Amino acid sequence: MRIALFGPLFAAATLAAAPAVAQDSPDPQQTGETAPDAPPPAVAEAAEEGKARLSIGAGVAYFPDYEGSNEHTWSPIPAAQGTVAGMSFTLLANRVSLDLIPNDTGPGWDFQLGPVAVLNLNRTKVSAIEDPRIVALGEVDTALEVGGYVGIGKTGVITSDFDKLSVTLSYRHDVTKIHKSGIWTPAINYMTPLSTKALVGLFATAEIVEDDYARTYFGVTPAGSAASGLPVFTPKGGQKNIAFGGMFTYALTGDLTKGLALVTGFNYSKLLGDFADSPLVSIAGSRHQWTFGAGLALTF
């Protein structure tokens, strides 16, 4: 079974109390309740509360059986996010991160820095894989990848004072010595509120990996070839993929700063180079990887 990532944007959107979402509110000029240069009510409320919030969520996603598979399976996704004194943590599926830099509420710059950890579950449970050739290659133990990320975001850039564009770069390394490699992940995310109840977003990302990662998950050894019938293949590291996706969230009760919300999203990833040429992909799977998901998030 493979648990994929929707990317930082979908993680934030799944948890409707993310700072950018918390700024969603009626246009002051439409309500007449505040001056044009005053913060919207939701922003002022968040500031008064010290921006301490908690969201929990759960959903399901339709994932490829393994990275490179052309077959899919359903899998549950847990999610949680907390914000205290401007610092926030996010848990989505197999990824957890912490932003150590407190952020001011309202339009402006958002600097991001903190640790990140990912459980790599690619091919850790071959009983969930339908293709007998991949099953014959055997299981790969779960790898724990730990590292950090930096980023910068700007609120109020295109559609309103409350949309947000951010760019991040993360690096993590396998500390369990399963694939013994590092992974670089640049990403660009954009979110914009449509109303006090609806939010949409887009993201694009890529992964650059080292040789041992490529050989662990996309290589075929002579023994593996004899067992599976797939040809021997020894890939090299480099840019593994390019991906993009989108999400939509809608508040079912209250607004996006409080209550229950429905979240849907998708992710498309295209494998490149040796990763696309791997027999696990070119013969047994597909370089085109699609993931779809939906869930509920409750914000307190």
Secondary structure as a PSIPRED ss2 file (coil, helix, strand):
# PSIPRED VFORMAT (PSIPRED V4.0)

   1 M C   1.000  0.000  0.000
   2 R C   1.000  0.000  0.000
   3 I C   1.000  0.000  0.000
   4 A C   1.000  0.000  0.000
   5 L C   1.000  0.000  0.000
   6 F C   1.000  0.000  0.000
   7 G C   1.000  0.000  0.000
   8 P H   0.000  1.000  0.000
   9 L H   0.000  1.000  0.000
  10 F H   0.000  1.000  0.000
  11 A H   0.000  1.000  0.000
  12 A H   0.000  1.000  0.000
  13 A H   0.000  1.000  0.000
  14 T H   0.000  1.000  0.000
  15 L C   1.000  0.000  0.000
  16 A C   1.000  0.000  0.000
  17 A C   1.000  0.000  0.000
  18 A C   1.000  0.000  0.000
  19 P H   0.000  1.000  0.000
  20 A H   0.000  1.000  0.000
  21 V H   0.000  1.000  0.000
  22 A H   0.000  1.000  0.000
  23 Q C   1.000  0.000  0.000
  24 D C   1.000  0.000  0.000
  25 S C   1.000  0.000  0.000
  26 P C   1.000  0.000  0.000
  27 D C   1.000  0.000  0.000
  28 P H   0.000  1.000  0.000
  29 Q H   0.000  1.000  0.000
  30 Q H   0.000  1.000  0.000
  31 T H   0.000  1.000  0.000
  32 G C   1.000  0.000  0.000
  33 E C   1.000  0.000  0.000
  34 T C   1.000  0.000  0.000
  35 A C   1.000  0.000  0.000
  36 P C   1.000  0.000  0.000
  37 D C   1.000  0.000  0.000
  38 A C   1.000  0.000  0.000
  39 P C   1.000  0.000  0.000
  40 P C   1.000  0.000  0.000
  41 P H   0.000  1.000  0.000
  42 A H   0.000  1.000  0.000
  43 V H   0.000  1.000  0.000
  44 A H   0.000  1.000  0.000
  45 E H   0.000  1.000  0.000
  46 A H   0.000  1.000  0.000
  47 A H   0.000  1.000  0.000
  48 E H   0.000  1.000  0.000
  49 E C   1.000  0.000  0.000
  50 G C   1.000  0.000  0.000
  51 K C   1.000  0.000  0.000
  52 A C   1.000  0.000  0.000
  53 R E   0.000  0.000  1.000
  54 L E   0.000  0.000  1.000
  55 S E   0.000  0.000  1.000
  56 I E   0.000  0.000  1.000
  57 G E   0.000  0.000  1.000
  58 A E   0.000  0.000  1.000
  59 G E   0.000  0.000  1.000
  60 V E   0.000  0.000  1.000
  61 A E   0.000  0.000  1.000
  62 Y E   0.000  0.000  1.000
  63 F E   0.000  0.000  1.000
  64 P E   0.000  0.000  1.000
  65 D C   1.000  0.000  0.000
  66 Y C   1.000  0.000  0.000
  67 E C   1.000  0.000  0.000
  68 G C   1.000  0.000  0.000
  69 S E   0.000  0.000  1.000
  70 N C   1.000  0.000  0.000
  71 E C   1.000  0.000  0.000
  72 H E   0.000  0.000  1.000
  73 T E   0.000  0.000  1.000
  74 W E   0.000  0.000  1.000
  75 S E   0.000  0.000  1.000
  76 P E   0.000  0.000  1.000
  77 I E   0.000  0.000  1.000
  78 P E   0.000  0.000  1.000
  79 A E   0.000  0.000  1.000
  80 A E   0.000  0.000  1.000
  81 Q E   0.000  0.000  1.000
  82 G E   0.000  0.000  1.000
  83 T E   0.000  0.000  1.000
  84 V E   0.000  0.000  1.000
  85 A C   1.000  0.000  0.000
  86 G C   1.000  0.000  0.000
  87 M E   0.000  0.000  1.000
  88 S E   0.000  0.000  1.000
  89 F E   0.000  0.000  1.000
  90 T E   0.000  0.000  1.000
  91 L E   0.000  0.000  1.000
  92 L E   0.000  0.000  1.000
  93 A C   1.000  0.000  0.000
  94 N C   1.000  0.000  0.000
  95 R E   0.000  0.000  1.000
  96 V E   0.000  0.000  1.000
  97 S E   0.000  0.000  1.000
  98 L E   0.000  0.000  1.000
  99 D E   0.000  0.000  1.000
 100 L C   1.000  0.000  0.000
 101 I C   1.000  0.000  0.000
 102 P C   1.000  0.000  0.000
 103 N C   1.000  0.000  0.000
 104 D C   1.000  0.000  0.000
 105 T C   1.000  0.000  0.000
 106 G C   1.000  0.000  0.000
 107 P C   1.000  0.000  0.000
 108 G E   0.000  0.000  1.000
 109 W E   0.000  0.000  1.000
 110 D E   0.000  0.000  1.000
 111 F E   0.000  0.000  1.000
 112 Q E   0.000  0.000  1.000
 113 L E   0.000  0.000  1.000
 114 G E   0.000  0.000  1.000
 115 P E   0.000  0.000  1.000
 116 V E   0.000  0.000  1.000
 117 A E   0.000  0.000  1.000
 118 V E   0.000  0.000  1.000
 119 L E   0.000  0.000  1.000
 120 N E   0.000  0.000  1.000
 121 L C   1.000  0.000  0.000
 122 N C   1.000  0.000  0.000
 123 R C   1.000  0.000  0.000
 124 T C   1.000  0.000  0.000
 125 K C   1.000  0.000  0.000
 126 V H   0.000  1.000  0.000
 127 S H   0.000  1.000  0.000
 128 A H   0.000  1.000  0.000
 129 I C   1.000  0.000  0.000
 130 E C   1.000  0.000  0.000
 131 D C   1.000  0.000  0.000
 132 P H   0.000  1.000  0.000
 133 R H   0.000  1.000  0.000
 134 I H   0.000  1.000  0.000
 135 V H   0.000  1.000  0.000
 136 A H   0.000  1.000  0.000
 137 L H   0.000  1.000  0.000
 138 G C   1.000  0.000  0.000
 139 E C   1.000  0.000  0.000
 140 V C   1.000  0.000  0.000
 141 D C   1.000  0.000  0.000
 142 T C   1.000  0.000  0.000
 143 A E   0.000  0.000  1.000
 144 L E   0.000  0.000  1.000
 145 E E   0.000  0.000  1.000
 146 V E   0.000  0.000  1.000
 147 G E   0.000  0.000  1.000
 148 G E   0.000  0.000  1.000
 149 Y E   0.000  0.000  1.000
 150 V E   0.000  0.000  1.000
 151 G E   0.000  0.000  1.000
 152 I E   0.000  0.000  1.000
 153 G E   0.000  0.000  1.000
 154 K E   0.000  0.000  1.000
 155 T E   0.000  0.000  1.000
 156 G C   1.000  0.000  0.000
 157 V C   1.000  0.000  0.000
 158 I C   1.000  0.000  0.000
 159 T C   1.000  0.000  0.000
 160 S C   1.000  0.000  0.000
 161 D C   1.000  0.000  0.000
 162 F C   1.000  0.000  0.000
 163 D C   1.000  0.000  0.000
 164 K E   0.000  0.000  1.000
 165 L E   0.000  0.000  1.000
 166 S E   0.000  0.000  1.000
 167 V E   0.000  0.000  1.000
 168 T E   0.000  0.000  1.000
 169 L E   0.000  0.000  1.000
 170 S E   0.000  0.000  1.000
 171 Y E   0.000  0.000  1.000
 172 R E   0.000  0.000  1.000
 173 H E   0.000  0.000  1.000
 174 D E   0.000  0.000  1.000
 175 V C   1.000  0.000  0.000
 176 T C   1.000  0.000  0.000
 177 K C   1.000  0.000  0.000
 178 I C   1.000  0.000  0.000
 179 H C   1.000  0.000  0.000
 180 K C   1.000  0.000  0.000
 181 S C   1.000  0.000  0.000
 182 G E   0.000  0.000  1.000
 183 I E   0.000  0.000  1.000
 184 W E   0.000  0.000  1.000
 185 T E   0.000  0.000  1.000
 186 P E   0.000  0.000  1.000
 187 A E   0.000  0.000  1.000
 188 I E   0.000  0.000  1.000
 189 N E   0.000  0.000  1.000
 190 Y E   0.000  0.000  1.000
 191 M E   0.000  0.000  1.000
 192 T E   0.000  0.000  1.000
 193 P E   0.000  0.000  1.000
 194 L C   1.000  0.000  0.000
 195 S C   1.000  0.000  0.000
 196 T C   1.000  0.000  0.000
 197 K C   1.000  0.000  0.000
 198 A E   0.000  0.000  1.000
 199 L E   0.000  0.000  1.000
 200 V E   0.000  0.000  1.000
 201 G E   0.000  0.000  1.000
 202 L E   0.000  0.000  1.000
 203 F E   0.000  0.000  1.000
 204 A E   0.000  0.000  1.000
 205 T E   0.000  0.000  1.000
 206 A E   0.000  0.000  1.000
 207 E E   0.000  0.000  1.000
 208 I E   0.000  0.000  1.000
 209 V E   0.000  0.000  1.000
 210 E C   1.000  0.000  0.000
 211 D H   0.000  1.000  0.000
 212 D H   0.000  1.000  0.000
 213 Y H   0.000  1.000  0.000
 214 A H   0.000  1.000  0.000
 215 R H   0.000  1.000  0.000
 216 T H   0.000  1.000  0.000
 217 Y H   0.000  1.000  0.000
 218 F H   0.000  1.000  0.000
 219 G C   1.000  0.000  0.000
 220 V E   0.000  0.000  1.000
 221 T C   1.000  0.000  0.000
 222 P H   0.000  1.000  0.000
 223 A H   0.000  1.000  0.000
 224 G H   0.000  1.000  0.000
 225 S H   0.000  1.000  0.000
 226 A H   0.000  1.000  0.000
 227 A H   0.000  1.000  0.000
 228 S H   0.000  1.000  0.000
 229 G C   1.000  0.000  0.000
 230 L C   1.000  0.000  0.000
 231 P C   1.000  0.000  0.000
 232 V C   1.000  0.000  0.000
 233 F E   0.000  0.000  1.000
 234 T C   1.000  0.000  0.000
 235 P C   1.000  0.000  0.000
 236 K C   1.000  0.000  0.000
 237 G C   1.000  0.000  0.000
 238 G E   0.000  0.000  1.000
 239 Q E   0.000  0.000  1.000
 240 K E   0.000  0.000  1.000
 241 N E   0.000  0.000  1.000
 242 I E   0.000  0.000  1.000
 243 A E   0.000  0.000  1.000
 244 F E   0.000  0.000  1.000
 245 G E   0.000  0.000  1.000
 246 G E   0.000  0.000  1.000
 247 M E   0.000  0.000  1.000
 248 F E   0.000  0.000  1.000
 249 T E   0.000  0.000  1.000
 250 Y E   0.000  0.000  1.000
 251 A E   0.000  0.000  1.000
 252 L C   1.000  0.000  0.000
 253 T C   1.000  0.000  0.000
 254 G C   1.000  0.000  0.000
 255 D E   0.000  0.000  1.000
 256 L C   1.000  0.000  0.000
 257 T C   1.000  0.000  0.000
 258 K E   0.000  0.000  1.000
 259 G E   0.000  0.000  1.000
 260 L E   0.000  0.000  1.000
 261 A E   0.000  0.000  1.000
 262 L E   0.000  0.000  1.000
 263 V E   0.000  0.000  1.000
 264 T E   0.000  0.000  1.000
 265 G E   0.000  0.000  1.000
 266 F E   0.000  0.000  1.000
 267 N E   0.000  0.000  1.000
 268 Y E   0.000  0.000  1.000
 269 S E   0.000  0.000  1.000
 270 K E   0.000  0.000  1.000
 271 L E   0.000  0.000  1.000
 272 L C   1.000  0.000  0.000
 273 G H   0.000  1.000  0.000
 274 D H   0.000  1.000  0.000
 275 F H   0.000  1.000  0.000
 276 A H   0.000  1.000  0.000
 277 D H   0.000  1.000  0.000
 278 S C   1.000  0.000  0.000
 279 P H   0.000  1.000  0.000
 280 L H   0.000  1.000  0.000
 281 V H   0.000  1.000  0.000
 282 S H   0.000  1.000  0.000
 283 I C   1.000  0.000  0.000
 284 A C   1.000  0.000  0.000
 285 G E   0.000  0.000  1.000
 286 S C   1.000  0.000  0.000
 287 R C   1.000  0.000  0.000
 288 H E   0.000  0.000  1.000
 289 Q E   0.000  0.000  1.000
 290 W E   0.000  0.000  1.000
 291 T E   0.000  0.000  1.000
 292 F E   0.000  0.000  1.000
 293 G E   0.000  0.000  1.000
 294 A E   0.000  0.000  1.000
 295 G E   0.000  0.000  1.000
 296 L E   0.000  0.000  1.000
 297 A E   0.000  0.000  1.000
 298 L E   0.000  0.000  1.000
 299 T E   0.000  0.000  1.000
 300 F C   1.000  0.000  0.000
